[in-house]
Amino acid sequence: MVERALKQRRYQPMLLVDISVPRNIEPEVSKLADVYLYTVDDLQAIIEKNLVQRKNAAVFAETIVAQENLNFMG
């Protein structure tokens, strides 16, 4: 089905997100050119990476606030 859709779309890239468990889209679809398939597991990995980055940014922001507070009070 995806191969037919690609042909009809003249091979424009397709983004497919399969958030169902069990999966509705066969993993082999991701091997097709111009198809980008993401599953719940892929999205979970992205969320975890972003969460770590946000925590690091929060620590950095707290450091800036503390330093500026010292500069203001001192």
Predicted model as a PDB file, atoms N, CA, C, CB and O in Angstrom, pLDDT in the B-factor column:
MODEL        1                                                                  
ATOM      1  N   MET A   1       0.811  -1.192   0.000  1.00 93.00           N  
ATOM      2  CA  MET A   1       0.000   0.000   0.000  1.00 93.00           C  
ATOM      3  C   MET A   1       0.861   1.265   0.000  1.00 93.00           C  
ATOM      4  CB  MET A   1      -0.926  -0.007   1.196  1.00 93.00           C  
ATOM      5  O   MET A   1       0.581   2.220  -0.724  1.00 93.00           O  
ATOM      6  N   VAL A   2       1.904   1.253   0.818  1.00 94.00           N  
ATOM      7  CA  VAL A   2       2.772   2.427   0.907  1.00 94.00           C  
ATOM      8  C   VAL A   2       3.518   2.632  -0.406  1.00 94.00           C  
ATOM      9  CB  VAL A   2       3.771   2.280   2.074  1.00 94.00           C  
ATOM     10  O   VAL A   2       3.701   3.765  -0.853  1.00 94.00           O  
ATOM     11  N   GLU A   3       3.947   1.534  -1.021  1.00 94.00           N  
ATOM     12  CA  GLU A   3       4.636   1.656  -2.312  1.00 94.00           C  
ATOM     13  C   GLU A   3       3.709   2.289  -3.357  1.00 94.00           C  
ATOM     14  CB  GLU A   3       5.125   0.266  -2.800  1.00 94.00           C  
ATOM     15  O   GLU A   3       4.140   3.144  -4.131  1.00 94.00           O  
ATOM     16  N   ARG A   4       2.463   1.879  -3.380  1.00 94.00           N  
ATOM     17  CA  ARG A   4       1.504   2.482  -4.322  1.00 94.00           C  
ATOM     18  C   ARG A   4       1.305   3.962  -4.020  1.00 94.00           C  
ATOM     19  CB  ARG A   4       0.147   1.747  -4.263  1.00 94.00           C  
ATOM     20  O   ARG A   4       1.242   4.792  -4.927  1.00 94.00           O  
ATOM     21  N   ALA A   5       1.209   4.278  -2.740  1.00 95.00           N  
ATOM     22  CA  ALA A   5       1.027   5.686  -2.356  1.00 95.00           C  
ATOM     23  C   ALA A   5       2.230   6.515  -2.784  1.00 95.00           C  
ATOM     24  CB  ALA A   5       0.810   5.812  -0.832  1.00 95.00           C  
ATOM     25  O   ALA A   5       2.072   7.643  -3.251  1.00 95.00           O  
ATOM     26  N   LEU A   6       3.436   5.964  -2.628  1.00 93.00           N  
ATOM     27  CA  LEU A   6       4.638   6.685  -3.058  1.00 93.00           C  
ATOM     28  C   LEU A   6       4.598   6.978  -4.548  1.00 93.00           C  
ATOM     29  CB  LEU A   6       5.895   5.883  -2.718  1.00 93.00           C  
ATOM     30  O   LEU A   6       4.930   8.083  -4.978  1.00 93.00           O  
ATOM     31  N   LYS A   7       4.196   5.995  -5.331  1.00 93.00           N  
ATOM     32  CA  LYS A   7       4.110   6.200  -6.782  1.00 93.00           C  
ATOM     33  C   LYS A   7       3.105   7.282  -7.120  1.00 93.00           C  
ATOM     34  CB  LYS A   7       3.730   4.897  -7.488  1.00 93.00           C  
ATOM     35  O   LYS A   7       3.368   8.140  -7.963  1.00 93.00           O  
ATOM     36  N   GLN A   8       1.943   7.246  -6.459  1.00 94.00           N  
ATOM     37  CA  GLN A   8       0.915   8.258  -6.723  1.00 94.00           C  
ATOM     38  C   GLN A   8       1.385   9.644  -6.317  1.00 94.00           C  
ATOM     39  CB  GLN A   8      -0.376   7.912  -5.985  1.00 94.00           C  
ATOM     40  O   GLN A   8       1.001  10.639  -6.932  1.00 94.00           O  
ATOM     41  N   ARG A   9       2.209   9.713  -5.291  1.00 93.00           N  
ATOM     42  CA  ARG A   9       2.726  10.993  -4.803  1.00 93.00           C  
ATOM     43  C   ARG A   9       3.979  11.428  -5.563  1.00 93.00           C  
ATOM     44  CB  ARG A   9       3.032  10.899  -3.312  1.00 93.00           C  
ATOM     45  O   ARG A   9       4.594  12.442  -5.232  1.00 93.00           O  
ATOM     46  N   ARG A  10       4.346  10.664  -6.569  1.00 92.00           N  
ATOM     47  CA  ARG A  10       5.552  10.933  -7.372  1.00 92.00           C  
ATOM     48  C   ARG A  10       6.797  10.958  -6.496  1.00 92.00           C  
ATOM     49  CB  ARG A  10       5.414  12.270  -8.125  1.00 92.00           C  
ATOM     50  O   ARG A  10       7.689  11.789  -6.666  1.00 92.00           O  
ATOM     51  N   TYR A  11       6.828  10.019  -5.555  1.00 91.00           N  
ATOM     52  CA  TYR A  11       7.978   9.778  -4.669  1.00 91.00           C  
ATOM     53  C   TYR A  11       8.341  10.969  -3.790  1.00 91.00           C  
ATOM     54  CB  TYR A  11       9.173   9.399  -5.490  1.00 91.00           C  
ATOM     55  O   TYR A  11       9.505  11.155  -3.436  1.00 91.00           O  
ATOM     56  N   GLN A  12       7.348  11.768  -3.443  1.00 95.00           N  
ATOM     57  CA  GLN A  12       7.569  12.803  -2.438  1.00 95.00           C  
ATOM     58  C   GLN A  12       7.719  12.098  -1.088  1.00 95.00           C  
ATOM     59  CB  GLN A  12       6.386  13.858  -2.415  1.00 95.00           C  
ATOM     60  O   GLN A  12       7.039  11.100  -0.849  1.00 95.00           O  
ATOM     61  N   PRO A  13       8.573  12.578  -0.216  1.00 96.00           N  
ATOM     62  CA  PRO A  13       8.784  11.922   1.079  1.00 96.00           C  
ATOM     63  C   PRO A  13       7.491  11.786   1.884  1.00 96.00           C  
ATOM     64  CB  PRO A  13       9.808  12.697   1.892  1.00 96.00           C  
ATOM     65  O   PRO A  13       6.608  12.643   1.838  1.00 96.00           O  
ATOM     66  N   MET A  14       7.415  10.684   2.617  1.00 96.00           N  
ATOM     67  CA  MET A  14       6.254  10.414   3.471  1.00 96.00           C  
ATOM     68  C   MET A  14       6.720  10.239   4.910  1.00 96.00           C  
ATOM     69  CB  MET A  14       5.484   9.150   2.988  1.00 96.00           C  
ATOM     70  O   MET A  14       7.696   9.537   5.172  1.00 96.00           O  
ATOM     71  N   LEU A  15       6.034  10.867   5.820  1.00 97.00           N  
ATOM     72  CA  LEU A  15       6.282  10.700   7.249  1.00 97.00           C  
ATOM     73  C   LEU A  15       5.139   9.866   7.803  1.00 97.00           C  
ATOM     74  CB  LEU A  15       6.400  12.087   7.994  1.00 97.00           C  
ATOM     75  O   LEU A  15       3.974  10.256   7.721  1.00 97.00           O  
ATOM     76  N   LEU A  16       5.482   8.714   8.368  1.00 97.00           N  
ATOM     77  CA  LEU A  16       4.478   7.828   8.950  1.00 97.00           C  
ATOM     78  C   LEU A  16       4.779   7.668  10.427  1.00 97.00           C  
ATOM     79  CB  LEU A  16       4.454   6.444   8.232  1.00 97.00           C  
ATOM     80  O   LEU A  16       5.916   7.390  10.808  1.00 97.00           O  
ATOM     81  N   VAL A  17       3.758   7.846  11.265  1.00 96.00           N  
ATOM     82  CA  VAL A  17       3.908   7.698  12.706  1.00 96.00           C  
ATOM     83  C   VAL A  17       2.927   6.616  13.155  1.00 96.00           C  
ATOM     84  CB  VAL A  17       3.654   9.062  13.461  1.00 96.00           C  
ATOM     85  O   VAL A  17       1.711   6.779  13.047  1.00 96.00           O  
ATOM     86  N   ASP A  18       3.472   5.514  13.658  1.00 96.00           N  
ATOM     87  CA  ASP A  18       2.657   4.388  14.112  1.00 96.00           C  
ATOM     88  C   ASP A  18       2.688   4.367  15.632  1.00 96.00           C  
ATOM     89  CB  ASP A  18       3.170   3.029  13.518  1.00 96.00           C  
ATOM     90  O   ASP A  18       3.653   3.897  16.234  1.00 96.00           O  
ATOM     91  N   ILE A  19       1.627   4.878  16.251  1.00 93.00           N  
ATOM     92  CA  ILE A  19       1.590   4.951  17.709  1.00 93.00           C  
ATOM     93  C   ILE A  19       0.756   3.827  18.315  1.00 93.00           C  
ATOM     94  CB  ILE A  19       1.040   6.296  18.151  1.00 93.00           C  
ATOM     95  O   ILE A  19       0.450   3.841  19.507  1.00 93.00           O  
ATOM     96  N   SER A  20       0.393   2.861  17.485  1.00 93.00           N  
ATOM     97  CA  SER A  20      -0.436   1.769  17.992  1.00 93.00           C  
ATOM     98  C   SER A  20       0.422   0.623  18.516  1.00 93.00           C  
ATOM     99  CB  SER A  20      -1.376   1.261  16.895  1.00 93.00           C  
ATOM    100  O   SER A  20       1.557   0.418  18.085  1.00 93.00           O  
ATOM    101  N   VAL A  21      -0.160  -0.122  19.466  1.00 90.00           N  
ATOM    102  CA  VAL A  21       0.481  -1.320  19.993  1.00 90.00           C  
ATOM    103  C   VAL A  21      -0.582  -2.404  19.979  1.00 90.00           C  
ATOM    104  CB  VAL A  21       1.077  -1.093  21.447  1.00 90.00           C  
ATOM    105  O   VAL A  21      -1.580  -2.270  20.686  1.00 90.00           O  
ATOM    106  N   PRO A  22      -0.418  -3.466  19.214  1.00 93.00           N  
ATOM    107  CA  PRO A  22       0.712  -3.764  18.336  1.00 93.00           C  
ATOM    108  C   PRO A  22       0.734  -2.831  17.119  1.00 93.00           C  
ATOM    109  CB  PRO A  22       0.653  -5.227  17.878  1.00 93.00           C  
ATOM    110  O   PRO A  22      -0.242  -2.142  16.821  1.00 93.00           O  
ATOM    111  N   ARG A  23       1.849  -2.834  16.446  1.00 93.00           N  
ATOM    112  CA  ARG A  23       2.070  -1.932  15.311  1.00 93.00           C  
ATOM    113  C   ARG A  23       1.114  -2.220  14.164  1.00 93.00           C  
ATOM    114  CB  ARG A  23       3.506  -2.045  14.821  1.00 93.00           C  
ATOM    115  O   ARG A  23       0.748  -3.370  13.919  1.00 93.00           O  
ATOM    116  N   ASN A  24       0.716  -1.169  13.468  1.00 95.00           N  
ATOM    117  CA  ASN A  24      -0.132  -1.301  12.280  1.00 95.00           C  
ATOM    118  C   ASN A  24       0.666  -1.217  10.986  1.00 95.00           C  
ATOM    119  CB  ASN A  24      -1.202  -0.229  12.285  1.00 95.00           C  
ATOM    120  O   ASN A  24       0.203  -1.667   9.937  1.00 95.00           O  
ATOM    121  N   ILE A  25       1.843  -0.652  11.055  1.00 96.00           N  
ATOM    122  CA  ILE A  25       2.684  -0.492   9.863  1.00 96.00           C  
ATOM    123  C   ILE A  25       3.856  -1.461   9.987  1.00 96.00           C  
ATOM    124  CB  ILE A  25       3.190   0.998   9.705  1.00 96.00           C  
ATOM    125  O   ILE A  25       4.545  -1.489  11.007  1.00 96.00           O  
ATOM    126  N   GLU A  26       4.072  -2.245   8.952  1.00 95.00           N  
ATOM    127  CA  GLU A  26       5.162  -3.213   8.976  1.00 95.00           C  
ATOM    128  C   GLU A  26       6.516  -2.501   9.009  1.00 95.00           C  
ATOM    129  CB  GLU A  26       5.077  -4.147   7.756  1.00 95.00           C  
ATOM    130  O   GLU A  26       6.709  -1.509   8.307  1.00 95.00           O  
ATOM    131  N   PRO A  27       7.457  -3.002   9.820  1.00 94.00           N  
ATOM    132  CA  PRO A  27       8.773  -2.356   9.938  1.00 94.00           C  
ATOM    133  C   PRO A  27       9.529  -2.247   8.610  1.00 94.00           C  
ATOM    134  CB  PRO A  27       9.619  -3.118  10.925  1.00 94.00           C  
ATOM    135  O   PRO A  27      10.351  -1.346   8.439  1.00 94.00           O  
ATOM    136  N   GLU A  28       9.260  -3.151   7.677  1.00 96.00           N  
ATOM    137  CA  GLU A  28       9.942  -3.129   6.376  1.00 96.00           C  
ATOM    138  C   GLU A  28       9.651  -1.856   5.596  1.00 96.00           C  
ATOM    139  CB  GLU A  28       9.532  -4.337   5.550  1.00 96.00           C  
ATOM    140  O   GLU A  28      10.419  -1.475   4.712  1.00 96.00           O  
ATOM    141  N   VAL A  29       8.542  -1.196   5.921  1.00 96.00           N  
ATOM    142  CA  VAL A  29       8.173   0.045   5.239  1.00 96.00           C  
ATOM    143  C   VAL A  29       9.268   1.092   5.414  1.00 96.00           C  
ATOM    144  CB  VAL A  29       6.829   0.583   5.774  1.00 96.00           C  
ATOM    145  O   VAL A  29       9.494   1.908   4.520  1.00 96.00           O  
ATOM    146  N   SER A  30       9.948   1.074   6.559  1.00 94.00           N  
ATOM    147  CA  SER A  30      10.999   2.074   6.812  1.00 94.00           C  
ATOM    148  C   SER A  30      12.197   1.912   5.885  1.00 94.00           C  
ATOM    149  CB  SER A  30      11.465   1.984   8.255  1.00 94.00           C  
ATOM    150  O   SER A  30      13.020   2.820   5.771  1.00 94.00           O  
ATOM    151  N   LYS A  31      12.299   0.769   5.225  1.00 95.00           N  
ATOM    152  CA  LYS A  31      13.414   0.533   4.302  1.00 95.00           C  
ATOM    153  C   LYS A  31      13.158   1.128   2.918  1.00 95.00           C  
ATOM    154  CB  LYS A  31      13.676  -0.959   4.174  1.00 95.00           C  
ATOM    155  O   LYS A  31      14.066   1.180   2.089  1.00 95.00           O  
ATOM    156  N   LEU A  32      11.939   1.571   2.667  1.00 96.00           N  
ATOM    157  CA  LEU A  32      11.624   2.182   1.382  1.00 96.00           C  
ATOM    158  C   LEU A  32      12.235   3.580   1.309  1.00 96.00           C  
ATOM    159  CB  LEU A  32      10.094   2.243   1.165  1.00 96.00           C  
ATOM    160  O   LEU A  32      12.268   4.320   2.292  1.00 96.00           O  
ATOM    161  N   ALA A  33      12.713   3.914   0.118  1.00 95.00           N  
ATOM    162  CA  ALA A  33      13.258   5.262  -0.084  1.00 95.00           C  
ATOM    163  C   ALA A  33      12.132   6.273   0.065  1.00 95.00           C  
ATOM    164  CB  ALA A  33      13.940   5.395  -1.485  1.00 95.00           C  
ATOM    165  O   ALA A  33      11.003   6.017  -0.354  1.00 95.00           O  
ATOM    166  N   ASP A  34      12.429   7.399   0.649  1.00 95.00           N  
ATOM    167  CA  ASP A  34      11.487   8.511   0.821  1.00 95.00           C  
ATOM    168  C   ASP A  34      10.389   8.234   1.846  1.00 95.00           C  
ATOM    169  CB  ASP A  34      10.855   8.841  -0.499  1.00 95.00           C  
ATOM    170  O   ASP A  34       9.377   8.935   1.878  1.00 95.00           O  
ATOM    171  N   VAL A  35      10.588   7.202   2.691  1.00 97.00           N  
ATOM    172  CA  VAL A  35       9.624   6.912   3.752  1.00 97.00           C  
ATOM    173  C   VAL A  35      10.334   7.039   5.089  1.00 97.00           C  
ATOM    174  CB  VAL A  35       8.996   5.490   3.583  1.00 97.00           C  
ATOM    175  O   VAL A  35      11.397   6.456   5.301  1.00 97.00           O  
ATOM    176  N   TYR A  36       9.733   7.807   5.985  1.00 97.00           N  
ATOM    177  CA  TYR A  36      10.266   7.995   7.334  1.00 97.00           C  
ATOM    178  C   TYR A  36       9.219   7.476   8.311  1.00 97.00           C  
ATOM    179  CB  TYR A  36      10.620   9.507   7.618  1.00 97.00           C  
ATOM    180  O   TYR A  36       8.171   8.094   8.502  1.00 97.00           O  
ATOM    181  N   LEU A  37       9.518   6.325   8.933  1.00 96.00           N  
ATOM    182  CA  LEU A  37       8.589   5.669   9.839  1.00 96.00           C  
ATOM    183  C   LEU A  37       9.070   5.815  11.268  1.00 96.00           C  
ATOM    184  CB  LEU A  37       8.423   4.190   9.475  1.00 96.00           C  
ATOM    185  O   LEU A  37      10.211   5.485  11.591  1.00 96.00           O  
ATOM    186  N   TYR A  38       8.190   6.313  12.117  1.00 95.00           N  
ATOM    187  CA  TYR A  38       8.486   6.430  13.544  1.00 95.00           C  
ATOM    188  C   TYR A  38       7.440   5.650  14.320  1.00 95.00           C  
ATOM    189  CB  TYR A  38       8.518   7.921  13.997  1.00 95.00           C  
ATOM    190  O   TYR A  38       6.252   5.684  13.999  1.00 95.00           O  
ATOM    191  N   THR A  39       7.905   4.942  15.354  1.00 95.00           N  
ATOM    192  CA  THR A  39       7.010   4.157  16.196  1.00 95.00           C  
ATOM    193  C   THR A  39       6.980   4.761  17.596  1.00 95.00           C  
ATOM    194  CB  THR A  39       7.454   2.670  16.246  1.00 95.00           C  
ATOM    195  O   THR A  39       7.680   5.732  17.882  1.00 95.00           O  
ATOM    196  N   VAL A  40       6.167   4.179  18.454  1.00 92.00           N  
ATOM    197  CA  VAL A  40       6.086   4.632  19.838  1.00 92.00           C  
ATOM    198  C   VAL A  40       7.465   4.581  20.490  1.00 92.00           C  
ATOM    199  CB  VAL A  40       5.081   3.775  20.633  1.00 92.00           C  
ATOM    200  O   VAL A  40       7.830   5.481  21.246  1.00 92.00           O  
ATOM    201  N   ASP A  41       8.232   3.528  20.198  1.00 91.00           N  
ATOM    202  CA  ASP A  41       9.573   3.397  20.777  1.00 91.00           C  
ATOM    203  C   ASP A  41      10.490   4.527  20.326  1.00 91.00           C  
ATOM    204  CB  ASP A  41      10.185   2.049  20.396  1.00 91.00           C  
ATOM    205  O   ASP A  41      11.254   5.068  21.126  1.00 91.00           O  
ATOM    206  N   ASP A  42      10.418   4.883  19.054  1.00 92.00           N  
ATOM    207  CA  ASP A  42      11.226   5.997  18.546  1.00 92.00           C  
ATOM    208  C   ASP A  42      10.852   7.295  19.248  1.00 92.00           C  
ATOM    209  CB  ASP A  42      11.048   6.149  17.024  1.00 92.00           C  
ATOM    210  O   ASP A  42      11.722   8.070  19.647  1.00 92.00           O  
ATOM    211  N   LEU A  43       9.565   7.522  19.393  1.00 90.00           N  
ATOM    212  CA  LEU A  43       9.100   8.743  20.032  1.00 90.00           C  
ATOM    213  C   LEU A  43       9.501   8.781  21.504  1.00 90.00           C  
ATOM    214  CB  LEU A  43       7.587   8.868  19.894  1.00 90.00           C  
ATOM    215  O   LEU A  43       9.835   9.845  22.025  1.00 90.00           O  
ATOM    216  N   GLN A  44       9.469   7.627  22.181  1.00 91.00           N  
ATOM    217  CA  GLN A  44       9.877   7.569  23.583  1.00 91.00           C  
ATOM    218  C   GLN A  44      11.350   7.945  23.725  1.00 91.00           C  
ATOM    219  CB  GLN A  44       9.624   6.164  24.163  1.00 91.00           C  
ATOM    220  O   GLN A  44      11.721   8.670  24.648  1.00 91.00           O  
ATOM    221  N   ALA A  45      12.187   7.455  22.817  1.00 92.00           N  
ATOM    222  CA  ALA A  45      13.614   7.791  22.859  1.00 92.00           C  
ATOM    223  C   ALA A  45      13.825   9.286  22.663  1.00 92.00           C  
ATOM    224  CB  ALA A  45      14.386   7.004  21.786  1.00 92.00           C  
ATOM    225  O   ALA A  45      14.665   9.888  23.333  1.00 92.00           O  
ATOM    226  N   ILE A  46      13.077   9.882  21.758  1.00 92.00           N  
ATOM    227  CA  ILE A  46      13.177  11.322  21.518  1.00 92.00           C  
ATOM    228  C   ILE A  46      12.737  12.098  22.753  1.00 92.00           C  
ATOM    229  CB  ILE A  46      12.327  11.730  20.301  1.00 92.00           C  
ATOM    230  O   ILE A  46      13.372  13.083  23.130  1.00 92.00           O  
ATOM    231  N   ILE A  47      11.653  11.658  23.380  1.00 94.00           N  
ATOM    232  CA  ILE A  47      11.157  12.315  24.593  1.00 94.00           C  
ATOM    233  C   ILE A  47      12.197  12.260  25.700  1.00 94.00           C  
ATOM    234  CB  ILE A  47       9.851  11.664  25.065  1.00 94.00           C  
ATOM    235  O   ILE A  47      12.440  13.261  26.374  1.00 94.00           O  
ATOM    236  N   GLU A  48      12.816  11.090  25.892  1.00 96.00           N  
ATOM    237  CA  GLU A  48      13.827  10.948  26.945  1.00 96.00           C  
ATOM    238  C   GLU A  48      15.031  11.844  26.690  1.00 96.00           C  
ATOM    239  CB  GLU A  48      14.279   9.494  27.054  1.00 96.00           C  
ATOM    240  O   GLU A  48      15.558  12.460  27.617  1.00 96.00           O  
ATOM    241  N   LYS A  49      15.466  11.917  25.441  1.00 96.00           N  
ATOM    242  CA  LYS A  49      16.599  12.782  25.090  1.00 96.00           C  
ATOM    243  C   LYS A  49      16.256  14.246  25.357  1.00 96.00           C  
ATOM    244  CB  LYS A  49      16.994  12.588  23.607  1.00 96.00           C  
ATOM    245  O   LYS A  49      17.061  14.983  25.926  1.00 96.00           O  
ATOM    246  N   ASN A  50      15.063  14.663  24.947  1.00 97.00           N  
ATOM    247  CA  ASN A  50      14.646  16.042  25.154  1.00 97.00           C  
ATOM    248  C   ASN A  50      14.499  16.368  26.634  1.00 97.00           C  
ATOM    249  CB  ASN A  50      13.338  16.308  24.431  1.00 97.00           C  
ATOM    250  O   ASN A  50      14.804  17.482  27.061  1.00 97.00           O  
ATOM    251  N   LEU A  51      14.034  15.406  27.413  1.00 97.00           N  
ATOM    252  CA  LEU A  51      13.875  15.627  28.847  1.00 97.00           C  
ATOM    253  C   LEU A  51      15.226  15.881  29.507  1.00 97.00           C  
ATOM    254  CB  LEU A  51      13.181  14.426  29.501  1.00 97.00           C  
ATOM    255  O   LEU A  51      15.347  16.757  30.363  1.00 97.00           O  
ATOM    256  N   VAL A  52      16.239  15.116  29.112  1.00 97.00           N  
ATOM    257  CA  VAL A  52      17.590  15.327  29.653  1.00 97.00           C  
ATOM    258  C   VAL A  52      18.090  16.713  29.274  1.00 97.00           C  
ATOM    259  CB  VAL A  52      18.571  14.241  29.137  1.00 97.00           C  
ATOM    260  O   VAL A  52      18.667  17.408  30.109  1.00 97.00           O  
ATOM    261  N   GLN A  53      17.880  17.124  28.035  1.00 98.00           N  
ATOM    262  CA  GLN A  53      18.313  18.441  27.590  1.00 98.00           C  
ATOM    263  C   GLN A  53      17.593  19.549  28.364  1.00 98.00           C  
ATOM    264  CB  GLN A  53      18.068  18.599  26.086  1.00 98.00           C  
ATOM    265  O   GLN A  53      18.204  20.554  28.728  1.00 98.00           O  
ATOM    266  N   ARG A  54      16.307  19.364  28.609  1.00 98.00           N  
ATOM    267  CA  ARG A  54      15.543  20.373  29.351  1.00 98.00           C  
ATOM    268  C   ARG A  54      16.015  20.463  30.798  1.00 98.00           C  
ATOM    269  CB  ARG A  54      14.041  20.051  29.307  1.00 98.00           C  
ATOM    270  O   ARG A  54      16.100  21.559  31.352  1.00 98.00           O  
ATOM    271  N   LYS A  55      16.323  19.319  31.419  1.00 98.00           N  
ATOM    272  CA  LYS A  55      16.825  19.339  32.793  1.00 98.00           C  
ATOM    273  C   LYS A  55      18.161  20.059  32.863  1.00 98.00           C  
ATOM    274  CB  LYS A  55      16.964  17.911  33.341  1.00 98.00           C  
ATOM    275  O   LYS A  55      18.396  20.844  33.781  1.00 98.00           O  
ATOM    276  N   ASN A  56      19.042  19.800  31.896  1.00 97.00           N  
ATOM    277  CA  ASN A  56      20.335  20.478  31.853  1.00 97.00           C  
ATOM    278  C   ASN A  56      20.152  21.985  31.657  1.00 97.00           C  
ATOM    279  CB  ASN A  56      21.208  19.897  30.729  1.00 97.00           C  
ATOM    280  O   ASN A  56      20.855  22.782  32.277  1.00 97.00           O  
ATOM    281  N   ALA A  57      19.220  22.367  30.806  1.00 98.00           N  
ATOM    282  CA  ALA A  57      18.952  23.785  30.569  1.00 98.00           C  
ATOM    283  C   ALA A  57      18.401  24.447  31.830  1.00 98.00           C  
ATOM    284  CB  ALA A  57      17.965  23.959  29.400  1.00 98.00           C  
ATOM    285  O   ALA A  57      18.713  25.603  32.115  1.00 98.00           O  
ATOM    286  N   ALA A  58      17.586  23.719  32.579  1.00 98.00           N  
ATOM    287  CA  ALA A  58      17.029  24.272  33.816  1.00 98.00           C  
ATOM    288  C   ALA A  58      18.130  24.518  34.846  1.00 98.00           C  
ATOM    289  CB  ALA A  58      15.961  23.325  34.396  1.00 98.00           C  
ATOM    290  O   ALA A  58      18.127  25.542  35.529  1.00 98.00           O  
ATOM    291  N   VAL A  59      19.064  23.584  34.956  1.00 98.00           N  
ATOM    292  CA  VAL A  59      20.187  23.761  35.887  1.00 98.00           C  
ATOM    293  C   VAL A  59      21.010  24.973  35.473  1.00 98.00           C  
ATOM    294  CB  VAL A  59      21.081  22.488  35.930  1.00 98.00           C  
ATOM    295  O   VAL A  59      21.404  25.773  36.321  1.00 98.00           O  
ATOM    296  N   PHE A  60      21.271  25.115  34.188  1.00 98.00           N  
ATOM    297  CA  PHE A  60      22.028  26.249  33.677  1.00 98.00           C  
ATOM    298  C   PHE A  60      21.292  27.564  33.967  1.00 98.00           C  
ATOM    299  CB  PHE A  60      22.272  26.091  32.164  1.00 98.00           C  
ATOM    300  O   PHE A  60      21.908  28.550  34.370  1.00 98.00           O  
ATOM    301  N   ALA A  61      19.978  27.567  33.758  1.00 98.00           N  
ATOM    302  CA  ALA A  61      19.179  28.768  34.018  1.00 98.00           C  
ATOM    303  C   ALA A  61      19.212  29.133  35.495  1.00 98.00           C  
ATOM    304  CB  ALA A  61      17.729  28.560  33.559  1.00 98.00           C  
ATOM    305  O   ALA A  61      19.299  30.311  35.843  1.00 98.00           O  
ATOM    306  N   GLU A  62      19.141  28.128  36.367  1.00 98.00           N  
ATOM    307  CA  GLU A  62      19.204  28.393  37.801  1.00 98.00           C  
ATOM    308  C   GLU A  62      20.555  28.995  38.190  1.00 98.00           C  
ATOM    309  CB  GLU A  62      18.951  27.103  38.592  1.00 98.00           C  
ATOM    310  O   GLU A  62      20.624  29.860  39.063  1.00 98.00           O  
ATOM    311  N   THR A  63      21.614  28.543  37.551  1.00 97.00           N  
ATOM    312  CA  THR A  63      22.941  29.095  37.805  1.00 97.00           C  
ATOM    313  C   THR A  63      22.997  30.565  37.397  1.00 97.00           C  
ATOM    314  CB  THR A  63      24.012  28.291  37.051  1.00 97.00           C  
ATOM    315  O   THR A  63      23.546  31.394  38.123  1.00 97.00           O  
ATOM    316  N   ILE A  64      22.437  30.879  36.254  1.00 98.00           N  
ATOM    317  CA  ILE A  64      22.407  32.266  35.780  1.00 98.00           C  
ATOM    318  C   ILE A  64      21.610  33.135  36.742  1.00 98.00           C  
ATOM    319  CB  ILE A  64      21.803  32.347  34.362  1.00 98.00           C  
ATOM    320  O   ILE A  64      22.045  34.233  37.090  1.00 98.00           O  
ATOM    321  N   VAL A  65      20.453  32.657  37.175  1.00 97.00           N  
ATOM    322  CA  VAL A  65      19.611  33.428  38.099  1.00 97.00           C  
ATOM    323  C   VAL A  65      20.347  33.663  39.413  1.00 97.00           C  
ATOM    324  CB  VAL A  65      18.271  32.698  38.358  1.00 97.00           C  
ATOM    325  O   VAL A  65      20.329  34.772  39.945  1.00 97.00           O  
ATOM    326  N   ALA A  66      20.991  32.631  39.936  1.00 96.00           N  
ATOM    327  CA  ALA A  66      21.726  32.767  41.196  1.00 96.00           C  
ATOM    328  C   ALA A  66      22.854  33.783  41.054  1.00 96.00           C  
ATOM    329  CB  ALA A  66      22.291  31.407  41.644  1.00 96.00           C  
ATOM    330  O   ALA A  66      23.053  34.609  41.944  1.00 96.00           O  
ATOM    331  N   GLN A  67      23.592  33.734  39.951  1.00 97.00           N  
ATOM    332  CA  GLN A  67      24.698  34.663  39.721  1.00 97.00           C  
ATOM    333  C   GLN A  67      24.180  36.094  39.582  1.00 97.00           C  
ATOM    334  CB  GLN A  67      25.490  34.258  38.463  1.00 97.00           C  
ATOM    335  O   GLN A  67      24.747  37.023  40.158  1.00 97.00           O  
ATOM    336  N   GLU A  68      23.119  36.265  38.830  1.00 97.00           N  
ATOM    337  CA  GLU A  68      22.558  37.609  38.647  1.00 97.00           C  
ATOM    338  C   GLU A  68      21.981  38.138  39.963  1.00 97.00           C  
ATOM    339  CB  GLU A  68      21.465  37.595  37.552  1.00 97.00           C  
ATOM    340  O   GLU A  68      22.032  39.340  40.226  1.00 97.00           O  
ATOM    341  N   ASN A  69      21.442  37.258  40.774  1.00 96.00           N  
ATOM    342  CA  ASN A  69      20.938  37.657  42.088  1.00 96.00           C  
ATOM    343  C   ASN A  69      22.099  38.168  42.958  1.00 96.00           C  
ATOM    344  CB  ASN A  69      20.215  36.462  42.785  1.00 96.00           C  
ATOM    345  O   ASN A  69      21.969  39.189  43.633  1.00 96.00           O  
ATOM    346  N   LEU A  70      23.219  37.460  42.934  1.00 95.00           N  
ATOM    347  CA  LEU A  70      24.399  37.911  43.671  1.00 95.00           C  
ATOM    348  C   LEU A  70      24.886  39.251  43.155  1.00 95.00           C  
ATOM    349  CB  LEU A  70      25.516  36.878  43.575  1.00 95.00           C  
ATOM    350  O   LEU A  70      25.231  40.131  43.943  1.00 95.00           O  
ATOM    351  N   ASN A  71      24.919  39.414  41.847  1.00 95.00           N  
ATOM    352  CA  ASN A  71      25.356  40.681  41.242  1.00 95.00           C  
ATOM    353  C   ASN A  71      24.420  41.821  41.654  1.00 95.00           C  
ATOM    354  CB  ASN A  71      25.404  40.558  39.694  1.00 95.00           C  
ATOM    355  O   ASN A  71      24.883  42.929  41.927  1.00 95.00           O  
ATOM    356  N   PHE A  72      23.151  41.569  41.700  1.00 94.00           N  
ATOM    357  CA  PHE A  72      22.181  42.588  42.044  1.00 94.00           C  
ATOM    358  C   PHE A  72      22.244  42.962  43.519  1.00 94.00           C  
ATOM    359  CB  PHE A  72      20.794  42.117  41.691  1.00 94.00           C  
ATOM    360  O   PHE A  72      22.181  44.139  43.874  1.00 94.00           O  
ATOM    361  N   MET A  73      22.367  41.958  44.367  1.00 93.00           N  
ATOM    362  CA  MET A  73      22.363  42.183  45.816  1.00 93.00           C  
ATOM    363  C   MET A  73      23.727  42.649  46.324  1.00 93.00           C  
ATOM    364  CB  MET A  73      21.949  40.906  46.544  1.00 93.00           C  
ATOM    365  O   MET A  73      23.822  43.325  47.349  1.00 93.00           O  
ATOM    366  N   GLY A  74      24.765  42.283  45.605  1.00 80.00           N  
ATOM    367  CA  GLY A  74      26.088  42.490  46.120  1.00 80.00           C  
ATOM    368  C   GLY A  74      26.732  43.753  45.782  1.00 80.00           C  
ATOM    369  O   GLY A  74      27.868  43.996  46.191  1.00 80.00           O  
TER     370      GLY A  74                                                      
ENDMDL                                                                          
END                                                                             
